[in-house]
Amino acid sequence: LGVSYLQLGKSAEADTALRAYLKRKPESADGHAVLGTLLFHAGQLAGARTELERAVRLEPSQSDAVKLLGRVYNLQGDAAKALALMRPLEASRAADDEGRAILARALLSTGDAPAGAWLLDGVLAANPRSPLPTYMLAVMAARDAHDVAKALELCERAQAAYPNSEELEALTVSIPEADLIARTSQRVEQIKLHPGNVGELVAVGRIMTAADKGKRSVALELANTLLARAVRLEPAHASAWYHYARCLTA
């Protein structure tokens, strides 16, 4: 009944029904998992943690409950618990990309950025269309592991897949300024050789807009030039117009 209420979008009724069910069948791992999931999506992390821990204790093979519990631990800043939970799943080869990302986040939280970067590199190699949060986590891991070249490469790959993400822009400009300037200068030189590459004009223009950080510097002037050229070359390019407008109002 609780699941039926959930499918109808009646969260309060689902909560009541699930708790009544668990009073009758407290050993139901599925019941605790569903209630934990409901509480998680309601933002009640403490309650979700309790129910998911019960579910996993009763049935450790519930991978969805394990992963969600790992997310809860990470959100609560309990990286040690997340590592202890997720490492056996990864070692058993039962982990999917989501599970590896949860484990990688815990590794970053404990300061082991190189291990997190290695794990995420495998995820992205296997699935270049990974979700944006996975790319962003991989960039943070590479940056924190001081592999700036890798971090910049991942930023560029992510920008190609998610061309309008402002979160990704903000992350890109968090890379050490000297390295970002050096790489951007290389890309500008490539644009001089291939001035009709609209995708690269937009990609570099938007990063330079973000890097300006409201200072209205030379970077913003160059961004304006690149993005203006992009909209002239492809007047129907929606992304070019979007970033050009942002540049003009920066």
Disulfide bonds with the S-S distance in Angstrom:
none
